Amino acid sequence: MIVGQALRFRSVSICWWAAGCWIGFHNRVLEYEEPHLAEAYGEEYDRYRERVPRWLPRVRRP
């Protein structure tokens, strides 16, 4: 949504704000959520992480 605002208003400062938010969310996932899930679900979560990419889905052709 923030990137859309940056494009709509042609604002570099909003684009920087979007980058800062993305870095914050990324760090939160790496530092808190993934270790917490690994502790809670163990090997099942490790198998899940191997199958599922973190941010962008894989595009597979049929």
N, CA, C, O and CB atoms as a CASP TS submission, in Angstrom:
PFRMAT TS
TARGET T0000
AUTHOR 0000-0000-0000
METHOD Language model
MODEL 1
PARENT N/A
ATOM      1  N   MET     1       0.817  -1.167   0.000  1.00  0.00           N
ATOM      2  CA  MET     1       0.000   0.000   0.000  1.00  0.00           C
ATOM      3  C   MET     1       0.880   1.256   0.000  1.00  0.00           C
ATOM      4  O   MET     1       0.591   2.233  -0.692  1.00  0.00           O
ATOM      5  CB  MET     1      -0.940  -0.016   1.196  1.00  0.00           C
ATOM      6  N   ILE     2       1.932   1.209   0.772  1.00  0.00           N
ATOM      7  CA  ILE     2       2.817   2.379   0.846  1.00  0.00           C
ATOM      8  C   ILE     2       3.513   2.601  -0.489  1.00  0.00           C
ATOM      9  O   ILE     2       3.690   3.742  -0.916  1.00  0.00           O
ATOM     10  CB  ILE     2       3.864   2.205   1.970  1.00  0.00           C
ATOM     11  N   VAL     3       3.908   1.518  -1.152  1.00  0.00           N
ATOM     12  CA  VAL     3       4.538   1.658  -2.475  1.00  0.00           C
ATOM     13  C   VAL     3       3.537   2.266  -3.456  1.00  0.00           C
ATOM     14  O   VAL     3       3.908   3.099  -4.284  1.00  0.00           O
ATOM     15  CB  VAL     3       5.048   0.276  -3.002  1.00  0.00           C
ATOM     16  N   GLY     4       2.282   1.858  -3.368  1.00  0.00           N
ATOM     17  CA  GLY     4       1.250   2.447  -4.214  1.00  0.00           C
ATOM     18  C   GLY     4       1.109   3.940  -3.968  1.00  0.00           C
ATOM     19  O   GLY     4       0.937   4.712  -4.911  1.00  0.00           O
ATOM     20  N   GLN     5       1.181   4.349  -2.720  1.00  0.00           N
ATOM     21  CA  GLN     5       1.128   5.780  -2.406  1.00  0.00           C
ATOM     22  C   GLN     5       2.337   6.501  -2.990  1.00  0.00           C
ATOM     23  O   GLN     5       2.209   7.600  -3.531  1.00  0.00           O
ATOM     24  CB  GLN     5       1.063   5.999  -0.881  1.00  0.00           C
ATOM     25  N   ALA     6       3.501   5.887  -2.882  1.00  0.00           N
ATOM     26  CA  ALA     6       4.717   6.504  -3.425  1.00  0.00           C
ATOM     27  C   ALA     6       4.587   6.702  -4.927  1.00  0.00           C
ATOM     28  O   ALA     6       4.969   7.743  -5.462  1.00  0.00           O
ATOM     29  CB  ALA     6       5.957   5.643  -3.108  1.00  0.00           C
ATOM     30  N   LEU     7       4.040   5.691  -5.605  1.00  0.00           N
ATOM     31  CA  LEU     7       3.845   5.822  -7.053  1.00  0.00           C
ATOM     32  C   LEU     7       2.778   6.858  -7.374  1.00  0.00           C
ATOM     33  O   LEU     7       2.952   7.674  -8.279  1.00  0.00           O
ATOM     34  CB  LEU     7       3.462   4.471  -7.666  1.00  0.00           C
ATOM     35  N   ARG     8       1.688   6.829  -6.644  1.00  0.00           N
ATOM     36  CA  ARG     8       0.576   7.754  -6.901  1.00  0.00           C
ATOM     37  C   ARG     8       1.005   9.212  -6.733  1.00  0.00           C
ATOM     38  O   ARG     8       0.672  10.067  -7.553  1.00  0.00           O
ATOM     39  CB  ARG     8      -0.596   7.447  -5.963  1.00  0.00           C
ATOM     40  N   PHE     9       1.741   9.478  -5.669  1.00  0.00           N
ATOM     41  CA  PHE     9       2.145  10.851  -5.377  1.00  0.00           C
ATOM     42  C   PHE     9       3.532  11.194  -5.909  1.00  0.00           C
ATOM     43  O   PHE     9       4.024  12.305  -5.712  1.00  0.00           O
ATOM     44  CB  PHE     9       2.108  11.083  -3.895  1.00  0.00           C
ATOM     45  N   ARG    10       4.165  10.218  -6.593  1.00  0.00           N
ATOM     46  CA  ARG    10       5.508  10.402  -7.145  1.00  0.00           C
ATOM     47  C   ARG    10       6.457  10.978  -6.100  1.00  0.00           C
ATOM     48  O   ARG    10       7.132  11.985  -6.317  1.00  0.00           O
ATOM     49  CB  ARG    10       5.460  11.318  -8.373  1.00  0.00           C
ATOM     50  N   SER    11       6.479  10.288  -4.946  1.00  0.00           N
ATOM     51  CA  SER    11       7.233  10.789  -3.803  1.00  0.00           C
ATOM     52  C   SER    11       8.376   9.838  -3.437  1.00  0.00           C
ATOM     53  O   SER    11       8.152   8.669  -3.123  1.00  0.00           O
ATOM     54  CB  SER    11       6.302  10.988  -2.600  1.00  0.00           C
ATOM     55  N   VAL    12       9.579  10.353  -3.483  1.00  0.00           N
ATOM     56  CA  VAL    12      10.742   9.565  -3.096  1.00  0.00           C
ATOM     57  C   VAL    12      10.748   9.339  -1.589  1.00  0.00           C
ATOM     58  O   VAL    12      11.155   8.275  -1.124  1.00  0.00           O
ATOM     59  CB  VAL    12      12.041  10.259  -3.540  1.00  0.00           C
ATOM     60  N   SER    13      10.304  10.320  -0.831  1.00  0.00           N
ATOM     61  CA  SER    13      10.301  10.156   0.625  1.00  0.00           C
ATOM     62  C   SER    13       9.324   9.057   1.064  1.00  0.00           C
ATOM     63  O   SER    13       9.615   8.325   2.011  1.00  0.00           O
ATOM     64  CB  SER    13       9.936  11.484   1.306  1.00  0.00           C
ATOM     65  N   ILE    14       8.189   8.931   0.402  1.00  0.00           N
ATOM     66  CA  ILE    14       7.269   7.841   0.723  1.00  0.00           C
ATOM     67  C   ILE    14       7.880   6.508   0.319  1.00  0.00           C
ATOM     68  O   ILE    14       7.664   5.500   0.992  1.00  0.00           O
ATOM     69  CB  ILE    14       5.911   8.044   0.020  1.00  0.00           C
ATOM     70  N   CYS    15       8.630   6.491  -0.755  1.00  0.00           N
ATOM     71  CA  CYS    15       9.328   5.274  -1.176  1.00  0.00           C
ATOM     72  C   CYS    15      10.345   4.855  -0.117  1.00  0.00           C
ATOM     73  O   CYS    15      10.463   3.666   0.178  1.00  0.00           O
ATOM     74  CB  CYS    15      10.029   5.491  -2.539  1.00  0.00           C
ATOM     75  N   TRP    16      11.065   5.786   0.447  1.00  0.00           N
ATOM     76  CA  TRP    16      12.008   5.480   1.527  1.00  0.00           C
ATOM     77  C   TRP    16      11.259   4.953   2.744  1.00  0.00           C
ATOM     78  O   TRP    16      11.728   4.033   3.414  1.00  0.00           O
ATOM     79  CB  TRP    16      12.834   6.731   1.906  1.00  0.00           C
ATOM     80  N   TRP    17      10.099   5.531   3.032  1.00  0.00           N
ATOM     81  CA  TRP    17       9.278   5.073   4.151  1.00  0.00           C
ATOM     82  C   TRP    17       8.864   3.608   3.917  1.00  0.00           C
ATOM     83  O   TRP    17       8.886   2.804   4.849  1.00  0.00           O
ATOM     84  CB  TRP    17       8.017   5.986   4.321  1.00  0.00           C
ATOM     85  N   ALA    18       8.491   3.267   2.686  1.00  0.00           N
ATOM     86  CA  ALA    18       8.109   1.892   2.341  1.00  0.00           C
ATOM     87  C   ALA    18       9.295   0.947   2.553  1.00  0.00           C
ATOM     88  O   ALA    18       9.130  -0.148   3.091  1.00  0.00           O
ATOM     89  CB  ALA    18       7.611   1.813   0.868  1.00  0.00           C
ATOM     90  N   ALA    19      10.484   1.369   2.133  1.00  0.00           N
ATOM     91  CA  ALA    19      11.673   0.533   2.307  1.00  0.00           C
ATOM     92  C   ALA    19      11.963   0.310   3.795  1.00  0.00           C
ATOM     93  O   ALA    19      12.306  -0.799   4.204  1.00  0.00           O
ATOM     94  CB  ALA    19      12.893   1.181   1.614  1.00  0.00           C
ATOM     95  N   GLY    20      11.829   1.345   4.582  1.00  0.00           N
ATOM     96  CA  GLY    20      12.042   1.220   6.027  1.00  0.00           C
ATOM     97  C   GLY    20      11.037   0.289   6.675  1.00  0.00           C
ATOM     98  O   GLY    20      11.397  -0.504   7.546  1.00  0.00           O
ATOM     99  N   CYS    21       9.782   0.374   6.263  1.00  0.00           N
ATOM    100  CA  CYS    21       8.749  -0.523   6.799  1.00  0.00           C
ATOM    101  C   CYS    21       9.038  -1.959   6.412  1.00  0.00           C
ATOM    102  O   CYS    21       8.908  -2.861   7.239  1.00  0.00           O
ATOM    103  CB  CYS    21       7.357  -0.113   6.298  1.00  0.00           C
ATOM    104  N   TRP    22       9.432  -2.185   5.157  1.00  0.00           N
ATOM    105  CA  TRP    22       9.727  -3.544   4.717  1.00  0.00           C
ATOM    106  C   TRP    22      10.897  -4.131   5.512  1.00  0.00           C
ATOM    107  O   TRP    22      10.851  -5.291   5.919  1.00  0.00           O
ATOM    108  CB  TRP    22      10.041  -3.563   3.212  1.00  0.00           C
ATOM    109  N   ILE    23      11.935  -3.338   5.730  1.00  0.00           N
ATOM    110  CA  ILE    23      13.082  -3.815   6.512  1.00  0.00           C
ATOM    111  C   ILE    23      12.641  -4.149   7.937  1.00  0.00           C
ATOM    112  O   ILE    23      13.071  -5.155   8.501  1.00  0.00           O
ATOM    113  CB  ILE    23      14.216  -2.753   6.531  1.00  0.00           C
ATOM    114  N   GLY    24      11.795  -3.318   8.511  1.00  0.00           N
ATOM    115  CA  GLY    24      11.294  -3.583   9.860  1.00  0.00           C
ATOM    116  C   GLY    24      10.499  -4.877   9.933  1.00  0.00           C
ATOM    117  O   GLY    24      10.703  -5.678  10.846  1.00  0.00           O
ATOM    118  N   PHE    25       9.592  -5.092   8.982  1.00  0.00           N
ATOM    119  CA  PHE    25       8.813  -6.332   8.967  1.00  0.00           C
ATOM    120  C   PHE    25       9.715  -7.538   8.740  1.00  0.00           C
ATOM    121  O   PHE    25       9.555  -8.570   9.393  1.00  0.00           O
ATOM    122  CB  PHE    25       7.729  -6.274   7.882  1.00  0.00           C
ATOM    123  N   HIS    26      10.660  -7.409   7.819  1.00  0.00           N
ATOM    124  CA  HIS    26      11.581  -8.511   7.528  1.00  0.00           C
ATOM    125  C   HIS    26      12.386  -8.888   8.771  1.00  0.00           C
ATOM    126  O   HIS    26      12.522 -10.070   9.086  1.00  0.00           O
ATOM    127  CB  HIS    26      12.530  -8.129   6.377  1.00  0.00           C
ATOM    128  N   ASN    27      12.915  -7.896   9.472  1.00  0.00           N
ATOM    129  CA  ASN    27      13.681  -8.164  10.685  1.00  0.00           C
ATOM    130  C   ASN    27      12.814  -8.810  11.763  1.00  0.00           C
ATOM    131  O   ASN    27      13.279  -9.692  12.485  1.00  0.00           O
ATOM    132  CB  ASN    27      14.297  -6.872  11.215  1.00  0.00           C
ATOM    133  N   ARG    28      11.577  -8.385  11.876  1.00  0.00           N
ATOM    134  CA  ARG    28      10.658  -8.973  12.861  1.00  0.00           C
ATOM    135  C   ARG    28      10.455 -10.461  12.582  1.00  0.00           C
ATOM    136  O   ARG    28      10.475 -11.280  13.501  1.00  0.00           O
ATOM    137  CB  ARG    28       9.295  -8.237  12.843  1.00  0.00           C
ATOM    138  N   VAL    29      10.263 -10.801  11.319  1.00  0.00           N
ATOM    139  CA  VAL    29      10.069 -12.200  10.943  1.00  0.00           C
ATOM    140  C   VAL    29      11.319 -13.014  11.251  1.00  0.00           C
ATOM    141  O   VAL    29      11.227 -14.096  11.830  1.00  0.00           O
ATOM    142  CB  VAL    29       9.712 -12.316   9.451  1.00  0.00           C
ATOM    143  N   LEU    30      12.488 -12.501  10.868  1.00  0.00           N
ATOM    144  CA  LEU    30      13.731 -13.238  11.069  1.00  0.00           C
ATOM    145  C   LEU    30      14.114 -13.380  12.538  1.00  0.00           C
ATOM    146  O   LEU    30      14.570 -14.443  12.961  1.00  0.00           O
ATOM    147  CB  LEU    30      14.845 -12.562  10.328  1.00  0.00           C
ATOM    148  N   GLU    31      13.935 -12.329  13.309  1.00  0.00           N
ATOM    149  CA  GLU    31      14.431 -12.319  14.679  1.00  0.00           C
ATOM    150  C   GLU    31      13.444 -12.875  15.698  1.00  0.00           C
ATOM    151  O   GLU    31      13.865 -13.368  16.745  1.00  0.00           O
ATOM    152  CB  GLU    31      14.796 -10.929  15.060  1.00  0.00           C
ATOM    153  N   TYR    32      12.160 -12.811  15.425  1.00  0.00           N
ATOM    154  CA  TYR    32      11.202 -13.274  16.420  1.00  0.00           C
ATOM    155  C   TYR    32      10.325 -14.418  15.914  1.00  0.00           C
ATOM    156  O   TYR    32      10.286 -15.483  16.531  1.00  0.00           O
ATOM    157  CB  TYR    32      10.332 -12.128  16.856  1.00  0.00           C
ATOM    158  N   GLU    33       9.627 -14.212  14.809  1.00  0.00           N
ATOM    159  CA  GLU    33       8.613 -15.171  14.401  1.00  0.00           C
ATOM    160  C   GLU    33       9.179 -16.522  13.987  1.00  0.00           C
ATOM    161  O   GLU    33       8.679 -17.558  14.426  1.00  0.00           O
ATOM    162  CB  GLU    33       7.820 -14.607  13.277  1.00  0.00           C
ATOM    163  N   GLU    34      10.217 -16.530  13.149  1.00  0.00           N
ATOM    164  CA  GLU    34      10.759 -17.812  12.695  1.00  0.00           C
ATOM    165  C   GLU    34      11.370 -18.623  13.847  1.00  0.00           C
ATOM    166  O   GLU    34      11.099 -19.820  13.936  1.00  0.00           O
ATOM    167  CB  GLU    34      11.812 -17.577  11.614  1.00  0.00           C
ATOM    168  N   PRO    35      12.174 -18.030  14.726  1.00  0.00           N
ATOM    169  CA  PRO    35      12.667 -18.835  15.853  1.00  0.00           C
ATOM    170  C   PRO    35      11.542 -19.330  16.768  1.00  0.00           C
ATOM    171  O   PRO    35      11.594 -20.455  17.266  1.00  0.00           O
ATOM    172  CB  PRO    35      13.659 -18.023  16.667  1.00  0.00           C
ATOM    173  N   HIS    36      10.543 -18.500  16.985  1.00  0.00           N
ATOM    174  CA  HIS    36       9.411 -18.898  17.827  1.00  0.00           C
ATOM    175  C   HIS    36       8.665 -20.082  17.207  1.00  0.00           C
ATOM    176  O   HIS    36       8.327 -21.034  17.911  1.00  0.00           O
ATOM    177  CB  HIS    36       8.448 -17.710  18.032  1.00  0.00           C
ATOM    178  N   LEU    37       8.406 -20.032  15.909  1.00  0.00           N
ATOM    179  CA  LEU    37       7.724 -21.129  15.235  1.00  0.00           C
ATOM    180  C   LEU    37       8.583 -22.386  15.209  1.00  0.00           C
ATOM    181  O   LEU    37       8.065 -23.492  15.371  1.00  0.00           O
ATOM    182  CB  LEU    37       7.351 -20.725  13.817  1.00  0.00           C
ATOM    183  N   ALA    38       9.885 -22.231  15.009  1.00  0.00           N
ATOM    184  CA  ALA    38      10.784 -23.385  15.013  1.00  0.00           C
ATOM    185  C   ALA    38      10.774 -24.065  16.383  1.00  0.00           C
ATOM    186  O   ALA    38      10.802 -25.293  16.469  1.00  0.00           O
ATOM    187  CB  ALA    38      12.220 -22.956  14.639  1.00  0.00           C
ATOM    188  N   GLU    39      10.735 -23.281  17.431  1.00  0.00           N
ATOM    189  CA  GLU    39      10.688 -23.835  18.786  1.00  0.00           C
ATOM    190  C   GLU    39       9.350 -24.525  19.052  1.00  0.00           C
ATOM    191  O   GLU    39       9.304 -25.582  19.681  1.00  0.00           O
ATOM    192  CB  GLU    39      10.925 -22.728  19.825  1.00  0.00           C
ATOM    193  N   ALA    40       8.282 -23.930  18.577  1.00  0.00           N
ATOM    194  CA  ALA    40       6.948 -24.478  18.836  1.00  0.00           C
ATOM    195  C   ALA    40       6.653 -25.729  18.013  1.00  0.00           C
ATOM    196  O   ALA    40       6.013 -26.654  18.511  1.00  0.00           O
ATOM    197  CB  ALA    40       5.898 -23.429  18.550  1.00  0.00           C
ATOM    198  N   TYR    41       7.113 -25.771  16.757  1.00  0.00           N
ATOM    199  CA  TYR    41       6.726 -26.859  15.865  1.00  0.00           C
ATOM    200  C   TYR    41       7.876 -27.763  15.439  1.00  0.00           C
ATOM    201  O   TYR    41       7.644 -28.804  14.825  1.00  0.00           O
ATOM    202  CB  TYR    41       6.084 -26.294  14.654  1.00  0.00           C
ATOM    203  N   GLY    42       9.089 -27.391  15.747  1.00  0.00           N
ATOM    204  CA  GLY    42      10.239 -28.252  15.508  1.00  0.00           C
ATOM    205  C   GLY    42      10.449 -28.642  14.057  1.00  0.00           C
ATOM    206  O   GLY    42      10.460 -27.799  13.160  1.00  0.00           O
ATOM    207  N   GLU    43      10.614 -29.932  13.850  1.00  0.00           N
ATOM    208  CA  GLU    43      10.968 -30.443  12.530  1.00  0.00           C
ATOM    209  C   GLU    43       9.857 -30.226  11.500  1.00  0.00           C
ATOM    210  O   GLU    43      10.135 -30.063  10.312  1.00  0.00           O
ATOM    211  CB  GLU    43      11.296 -31.918  12.623  1.00  0.00           C
ATOM    212  N   GLU    44       8.631 -30.223  11.944  1.00  0.00           N
ATOM    213  CA  GLU    44       7.512 -29.957  11.025  1.00  0.00           C
ATOM    214  C   GLU    44       7.652 -28.563  10.394  1.00  0.00           C
ATOM    215  O   GLU    44       7.406 -28.390   9.200  1.00  0.00           O
ATOM    216  CB  GLU    44       6.152 -30.073  11.776  1.00  0.00           C
ATOM    217  N   TYR    45       8.044 -27.591  11.192  1.00  0.00           N
ATOM    218  CA  TYR    45       8.244 -26.238  10.677  1.00  0.00           C
ATOM    219  C   TYR    45       9.449 -26.178   9.742  1.00  0.00           C
ATOM    220  O   TYR    45       9.421 -25.450   8.749  1.00  0.00           O
ATOM    221  CB  TYR    45       8.426 -25.249  11.834  1.00  0.00           C
ATOM    222  N   ASP    46      10.502 -26.929  10.044  1.00  0.00           N
ATOM    223  CA  ASP    46      11.672 -26.971   9.156  1.00  0.00           C
ATOM    224  C   ASP    46      11.290 -27.507   7.779  1.00  0.00           C
ATOM    225  O   ASP    46      11.733 -26.977   6.760  1.00  0.00           O
ATOM    226  CB  ASP    46      12.786 -27.841   9.771  1.00  0.00           C
ATOM    227  N   ARG    47      10.473 -28.553   7.748  1.00  0.00           N
ATOM    228  CA  ARG    47      10.017 -29.093   6.458  1.00  0.00           C
ATOM    229  C   ARG    47       9.157 -28.073   5.722  1.00  0.00           C
ATOM    230  O   ARG    47       9.250 -27.943   4.502  1.00  0.00           O
ATOM    231  CB  ARG    47       9.224 -30.402   6.665  1.00  0.00           C
ATOM    232  N   TYR    48       8.327 -27.355   6.457  1.00  0.00           N
ATOM    233  CA  TYR    48       7.495 -26.307   5.857  1.00  0.00           C
ATOM    234  C   TYR    48       8.370 -25.222   5.230  1.00  0.00           C
ATOM    235  O   TYR    48       8.105 -24.786   4.110  1.00  0.00           O
ATOM    236  CB  TYR    48       6.553 -25.688   6.913  1.00  0.00           C
ATOM    237  N   ARG    49       9.402 -24.787   5.939  1.00  0.00           N
ATOM    238  CA  ARG    49      10.287 -23.744   5.412  1.00  0.00           C
ATOM    239  C   ARG    49      11.018 -24.195   4.159  1.00  0.00           C
ATOM    240  O   ARG    49      11.312 -23.375   3.289  1.00  0.00           O
ATOM    241  CB  ARG    49      11.295 -23.330   6.467  1.00  0.00           C
ATOM    242  N   GLU    50      11.310 -25.461   4.054  1.00  0.00           N
ATOM    243  CA  GLU    50      11.972 -25.959   2.844  1.00  0.00           C
ATOM    244  C   GLU    50      11.036 -25.915   1.638  1.00  0.00           C
ATOM    245  O   GLU    50      11.488 -25.700   0.514  1.00  0.00           O
ATOM    246  CB  GLU    50      12.473 -27.391   3.063  1.00  0.00           C
ATOM    247  N   ARG    51       9.745 -26.114   1.860  1.00  0.00           N
ATOM    248  CA  ARG    51       8.776 -26.155   0.764  1.00  0.00           C
ATOM    249  C   ARG    51       8.251 -24.783   0.360  1.00  0.00           C
ATOM    250  O   ARG    51       7.905 -24.567  -0.801  1.00  0.00           O
ATOM    251  CB  ARG    51       7.624 -27.028   1.147  1.00  0.00           C
ATOM    252  N   VAL    52       8.190 -23.859   1.307  1.00  0.00           N
ATOM    253  CA  VAL    52       7.513 -22.576   1.081  1.00  0.00           C
ATOM    254  C   VAL    52       8.513 -21.427   1.152  1.00  0.00           C
ATOM    255  O   VAL    52       9.210 -21.282   2.157  1.00  0.00           O
ATOM    256  CB  VAL    52       6.382 -22.364   2.116  1.00  0.00           C
ATOM    257  N   PRO    53       8.597 -20.600   0.095  1.00  0.00           N
ATOM    258  CA  PRO    53       9.505 -19.441   0.150  1.00  0.00           C
ATOM    259  C   PRO    53       9.011 -18.394   1.154  1.00  0.00           C
ATOM    260  O   PRO    53       7.823 -18.334   1.470  1.00  0.00           O
ATOM    261  CB  PRO    53       9.645 -18.803  -1.249  1.00  0.00           C
ATOM    262  N   ARG    54       9.928 -17.583   1.639  1.00  0.00           N
ATOM    263  CA  ARG    54       9.583 -16.629   2.694  1.00  0.00           C
ATOM    264  C   ARG    54       8.652 -15.511   2.206  1.00  0.00           C
ATOM    265  O   ARG    54       7.635 -15.254   2.851  1.00  0.00           O
ATOM    266  CB  ARG    54      10.850 -16.021   3.265  1.00  0.00           C
ATOM    267  N   TRP    55       8.956 -14.851   1.113  1.00  0.00           N
ATOM    268  CA  TRP    55       8.178 -13.679   0.724  1.00  0.00           C
ATOM    269  C   TRP    55       7.437 -13.837  -0.601  1.00  0.00           C
ATOM    270  O   TRP    55       6.247 -13.530  -0.675  1.00  0.00           O
ATOM    271  CB  TRP    55       9.076 -12.495   0.641  1.00  0.00           C
ATOM    272  N   LEU    56       8.097 -14.298  -1.622  1.00  0.00           N
ATOM    273  CA  LEU    56       7.469 -14.356  -2.937  1.00  0.00           C
ATOM    274  C   LEU    56       7.195 -15.797  -3.330  1.00  0.00           C
ATOM    275  O   LEU    56       8.069 -16.653  -3.200  1.00  0.00           O
ATOM    276  CB  LEU    56       8.352 -13.678  -3.990  1.00  0.00           C
ATOM    277  N   PRO    57       5.985 -16.073  -3.810  1.00  0.00           N
ATOM    278  CA  PRO    57       5.666 -17.453  -4.196  1.00  0.00           C
ATOM    279  C   PRO    57       6.449 -17.875  -5.431  1.00  0.00           C
ATOM    280  O   PRO    57       6.811 -17.052  -6.271  1.00  0.00           O
ATOM    281  CB  PRO    57       4.162 -17.603  -4.456  1.00  0.00           C
ATOM    282  N   ARG    58       6.697 -19.156  -5.519  1.00  0.00           N
ATOM    283  CA  ARG    58       7.338 -19.710  -6.724  1.00  0.00           C
ATOM    284  C   ARG    58       6.283 -19.883  -7.798  1.00  0.00           C
ATOM    285  O   ARG    58       5.159 -20.305  -7.526  1.00  0.00           O
ATOM    286  CB  ARG    58       8.048 -21.072  -6.422  1.00  0.00           C
ATOM    287  N   VAL    59       6.658 -19.553  -9.009  1.00  0.00           N
ATOM    288  CA  VAL    59       5.750 -19.726 -10.128  1.00  0.00           C
ATOM    289  C   VAL    59       6.127 -21.026 -10.825  1.00  0.00           C
ATOM    290  O   VAL    59       7.243 -21.183 -11.320  1.00  0.00           O
ATOM    291  CB  VAL    59       5.808 -18.506 -11.113  1.00  0.00           C
ATOM    292  N   ARG    60       5.184 -21.945 -10.855  1.00  0.00           N
ATOM    293  CA  ARG    60       5.428 -23.231 -11.493  1.00  0.00           C
ATOM    294  C   ARG    60       4.522 -23.369 -12.695  1.00  0.00           C
ATOM    295  O   ARG    60       3.333 -23.055 -12.640  1.00  0.00           O
ATOM    296  CB  ARG    60       5.208 -24.395 -10.507  1.00  0.00           C
ATOM    297  N   ARG    61       5.093 -23.835 -13.762  1.00  0.00           N
ATOM    298  CA  ARG    61       4.300 -24.052 -14.970  1.00  0.00           C
ATOM    299  C   ARG    61       3.701 -25.449 -14.937  1.00  0.00           C
ATOM    300  O   ARG    61       4.366 -26.400 -14.524  1.00  0.00           O
ATOM    301  CB  ARG    61       5.161 -23.857 -16.245  1.00  0.00           C
ATOM    302  N   PRO    62       2.450 -25.582 -15.367  1.00  0.00           N
ATOM    303  CA  PRO    62       1.807 -26.904 -15.345  1.00  0.00           C
ATOM    304  C   PRO    62       2.398 -27.861 -16.365  1.00  0.00           C
ATOM    305  O   PRO    62       1.959 -29.007 -16.464  1.00  0.00           O
ATOM    306  CB  PRO    62       0.323 -26.761 -15.595  1.00  0.00           C
TER
END
